[in-house]
Amino acid sequence: MAWILLAVAGLLEVGWSIGMKFTDGFTRLWPSVFTGAGIVASMLMLSVAARTLPIGTAYGVWVGIGAAGAAVVGMLVLGEPVTAARIFFICLLLVAVVGLKATSGH
Protein backbone atom coordinates (compact mmCIF):
# COMPACT_ATOMS: atom_id res chain seq x y z
CA MET A 1 0.00 0.00 0.00
CA ALA A 2 2.87 2.40 0.78
CA TRP A 3 4.24 2.04 -2.74
CA ILE A 4 0.85 2.83 -4.26
CA LEU A 5 0.52 5.93 -2.08
CA LEU A 6 4.03 6.95 -3.05
CA ALA A 7 3.31 6.54 -6.76
CA VAL A 8 0.12 8.62 -6.46
CA ALA A 9 2.05 11.24 -4.45
CA GLY A 10 4.63 11.37 -7.25
CA LEU A 11 1.93 11.83 -9.88
CA LEU A 12 0.38 14.60 -7.79
CA GLU A 13 3.81 16.21 -7.68
CA VAL A 14 3.83 16.22 -11.47
CA GLY A 15 0.41 17.89 -11.39
CA TRP A 16 1.26 20.61 -8.93
CA SER A 17 4.63 21.36 -10.50
CA ILE A 18 3.00 21.83 -13.89
CA GLY A 19 0.16 23.71 -12.18
CA MET A 20 2.62 26.33 -10.93
CA LYS A 21 3.17 27.32 -14.55
CA PHE A 22 -0.48 28.42 -14.69
CA THR A 23 -0.64 30.30 -11.37
CA ASP A 24 1.34 33.33 -12.61
CA GLY A 25 3.25 33.49 -9.34
CA PHE A 26 0.16 32.49 -7.36
CA THR A 27 -1.74 35.54 -8.60
CA ARG A 28 -4.50 33.54 -10.37
CA LEU A 29 -7.03 32.15 -7.89
CA TRP A 30 -8.19 28.79 -9.23
CA PRO A 31 -4.88 27.56 -10.63
CA SER A 32 -3.34 28.56 -7.28
CA VAL A 33 -6.02 26.72 -5.29
CA PHE A 34 -5.61 23.53 -7.33
CA THR A 35 -1.82 23.75 -7.19
CA GLY A 36 -1.87 24.30 -3.42
CA ALA A 37 -4.25 21.38 -2.93
CA GLY A 38 -1.97 19.20 -5.04
CA ILE A 39 1.05 20.18 -2.95
CA VAL A 40 -0.72 19.37 0.31
CA ALA A 41 -2.16 16.07 -0.94
CA SER A 42 1.17 15.00 -2.42
CA MET A 43 3.10 15.70 0.76
CA LEU A 44 0.49 14.03 2.95
CA MET A 45 0.67 10.88 0.84
CA LEU A 46 4.47 11.01 0.93
CA SER A 47 4.42 11.29 4.71
CA VAL A 48 2.05 8.33 5.06
CA ALA A 49 4.20 6.21 2.73
CA ALA A 50 7.31 7.20 4.71
CA ARG A 51 5.82 5.63 7.82
CA THR A 52 6.79 2.21 6.45
CA LEU A 53 9.34 2.97 3.72
CA PRO A 54 12.83 4.31 4.35
CA ILE A 55 12.69 8.10 4.00
CA GLY A 56 15.64 8.23 1.62
CA THR A 57 13.92 5.78 -0.68
CA ALA A 58 10.47 7.37 -0.36
CA TYR A 59 11.72 10.89 -0.95
CA GLY A 60 14.02 9.85 -3.80
CA VAL A 61 11.24 7.98 -5.59
CA TRP A 62 8.79 10.86 -5.02
CA VAL A 63 11.20 13.43 -6.42
CA GLY A 64 12.20 11.17 -9.29
CA ILE A 65 8.62 10.58 -10.39
CA GLY A 66 7.89 14.29 -10.09
CA ALA A 67 10.98 15.45 -11.95
CA ALA A 68 10.72 12.91 -14.77
CA GLY A 69 6.96 13.41 -15.08
CA ALA A 70 7.20 17.19 -15.14
CA ALA A 71 9.91 17.03 -17.80
CA VAL A 72 7.86 14.66 -19.97
CA VAL A 73 4.67 16.71 -19.59
CA GLY A 74 6.66 19.86 -20.34
CA MET A 75 7.91 18.34 -23.57
CA LEU A 76 4.60 16.78 -24.64
CA VAL A 77 2.16 19.49 -23.57
CA LEU A 78 4.03 22.74 -22.97
CA GLY A 79 6.26 22.72 -26.03
CA GLU A 80 9.56 22.41 -24.17
CA PRO A 81 12.53 21.17 -26.23
CA VAL A 82 12.67 17.45 -26.98
CA THR A 83 16.29 16.41 -27.36
CA ALA A 84 18.11 13.11 -27.18
CA ALA A 85 20.03 14.37 -24.13
CA ARG A 86 16.84 15.29 -22.24
CA ILE A 87 15.28 11.90 -23.00
CA PHE A 88 18.48 10.15 -21.92
CA PHE A 89 18.57 11.95 -18.57
CA ILE A 90 14.86 11.35 -17.94
CA CYS A 91 15.56 7.66 -18.52
CA LEU A 92 18.41 7.87 -16.00
CA LEU A 93 15.99 9.34 -13.47
CA LEU A 94 13.59 6.47 -14.04
CA VAL A 95 16.40 3.93 -13.68
CA ALA A 96 17.31 5.57 -10.36
CA VAL A 97 13.69 5.38 -9.17
CA VAL A 98 13.48 1.68 -10.06
CA GLY A 99 16.87 1.09 -8.41
CA LEU A 100 15.79 2.76 -5.18
CA LYS A 101 12.64 0.66 -5.08
CA ALA A 102 14.53 -2.55 -5.87
CA THR A 103 17.08 -1.97 -3.13
CA SER A 104 14.72 -0.65 -0.45
CA GLY A 105 14.11 -4.02 1.17
CA HIS A 106 10.33 -3.47 1.08
C-alpha positions in Angstrom: 0.0 0.0 0.0 2.9 2.4 0.8 4.2 2.0 -2.7 0.9 2.8 -4.3 0.5 5.9 -2.1 4.0 7.0 -3.0 3.3 6.5 -6.8 0.1 8.6 -6.5 2.0 11.2 -4.5 4.6 11.4 -7.2 1.9 11.8 -9.9 0.4 14.6 -7.8 3.8 16.2 -7.7 3.8 16.2 -11.5 0.4 17.9 -11.4 1.3 20.6 -8.9 4.6 21.4 -10.5 3.0 21.8 -13.9 0.2 23.7 -12.2 2.6 26.3 -10.9 3.2 27.3 -14.5 -0.5 28.4 -14.7 -0.6 30.3 -11.4 1.3 33.3 -12.6 3.2 33.5 -9.3 0.2 32.5 -7.4 -1.7 35.5 -8.6 -4.5 33.5 -10.4 -7.0 32.2 -7.9 -8.2 28.8 -9.2 -4.9 27.6 -10.6 -3.3 28.6 -7.3 -6.0 26.7 -5.3 -5.6 23.5 -7.3 -1.8 23.8 -7.2 -1.9 24.3 -3.4 -4.3 21.4 -2.9 -2.0 19.2 -5.0 1.0 20.2 -3.0 -0.7 19.4 0.3 -2.2 16.1 -0.9 1.2 15.0 -2.4 3.1 15.7 0.8 0.5 14.0 3.0 0.7 10.9 0.8 4.5 11.0 0.9 4.4 11.3 4.7 2.1 8.3 5.1 4.2 6.2 2.7 7.3 7.2 4.7 5.8 5.6 7.8 6.8 2.2 6.4 9.3 3.0 3.7 12.8 4.3 4.4 12.7 8.1 4.0 15.6 8.2 1.6 13.9 5.8 -0.7 10.5 7.4 -0.4 11.7 10.9 -1.0 14.0 9.8 -3.8 11.2 8.0 -5.6 8.8 10.9 -5.0 11.2 13.4 -6.4 12.2 11.2 -9.3 8.6 10.6 -10.4 7.9 14.3 -10.1 11.0 15.4 -11.9 10.7 12.9 -14.8 7.0 13.4 -15.1 7.2 17.2 -15.1 9.9 17.0 -17.8 7.9 14.7 -20.0 4.7 16.7 -19.6 6.7 19.9 -20.3 7.9 18.3 -23.6 4.6 16.8 -24.6 2.2 19.5 -23.6 4.0 22.7 -23.0 6.3 22.7 -26.0 9.6 22.4 -24.2 12.5 21.2 -26.2 12.7 17.5 -27.0 16.3 16.4 -27.4 18.1 13.1 -27.2 20.0 14.4 -24.1 16.8 15.3 -22.2 15.3 11.9 -23.0 18.5 10.1 -21.9 18.6 12.0 -18.6 14.9 11.3 -17.9 15.6 7.7 -18.5 18.4 7.9 -16.0 16.0 9.3 -13.5 13.6 6.5 -14.0 16.4 3.9 -13.7 17.3 5.6 -10.4 13.7 5.4 -9.2 13.5 1.7 -10.1 16.9 1.1 -8.4 15.8 2.8 -5.2 12.6 0.7 -5.1 14.5 -2.5 -5.9 17.1 -2.0 -3.1 14.7 -0.6 -0.4 14.1 -4.0 1.2 10.3 -3.5 1.1 
